[in-house]
Amino acid sequence: MELLFCNLLVDAPSSTNLTSSPHNTTLLRGSSLSLKCSTDANPEDLEYQLYFKGHFIENNSSGLFNVNATEDGVYTCVPINKVGTGDNATISISVVGKLHCLSLYSFCI
């Protein structure tokens, strides 16, 4: 959606991107995960909302989120400016438990 205010073109966020650090999307349970949401928008005064499995987690203006990986699921970033809600971006995370191995038999549980 584009609107014209005082001869300036303004638009809702678009081309939203959500990246993770570490870049590997399979993580050990309890690991820290940093997510970065970015988008193109005018005006650039944005609020980023983060959801996990469709449930709201938090919001901020930086687009940087730190979470603990506890279960598999999809994170979704929703950028918003005064024009409207922008395109969403998602990233799917897989979480694995810690392995406990018995070295004598090379058997892991």
Long-range contacts (C-beta under 8 A, 24 or more apart in sequence): 1-83, 1-84, 3-83, 8-42, 9-42, 10-42, 10-43, 10-82, 10-83, 11-41, 11-42, 11-83, 12-41, 12-81, 12-83, 12-84, 12-85, 12-86, 13-39, 13-40, 13-41, 13-46, 13-79, 13-80, 13-81, 13-85, 13-86, 13-87, 14-39, 14-40, 14-41, 14-86, 14-87, 15-39, 15-40, 15-87, 16-77, 16-79, 16-86, 16-87, 16-88, 16-89, 17-89, 18-75, 18-76, 18-77, 18-89, 18-90, 18-91, 19-91, 20-91, 20-93, 25-91, 25-92, 25-93, 25-94, 26-93, 26-94, 26-95, 26-96, 27-69, 27-93, 27-94, 27-95, 27-96, 28-69, 28-95, 28-96, 28-97, 28-98, 29-69, 29-70, 29-71, 29-95, 29-96, 29-97, 29-98, 30-68, 30-69, 30-70, 31-68, 31-69, 32-66, 32-67, 32-68, 32-69, 33-66, 33-67, 33-68, 33-69, 33-93, 34-64, 34-65, 34-66, 35-64, 35-65, 35-66, 35-67, 35-75, 35-77, 35-91, 36-63, 36-64, 36-65, 37-63, 37-64, 37-65, 37-77, 37-79, 37-89, 38-63, 39-63, 39-79, 39-86, 39-87, 39-89, 41-79, 41-81, 41-83, 41-86, 43-81, 43-82, 43-83, 44-81, 45-81, 45-82, 46-79, 46-80, 46-81, 47-79, 47-80, 47-81, 48-77, 48-78, 48-79, 48-80, 49-77, 49-78, 49-79, 49-80, 50-75, 50-76, 50-77, 50-78, 51-75, 51-76, 51-77, 51-78, 52-76, 69-93, 69-95, 70-95, 71-95
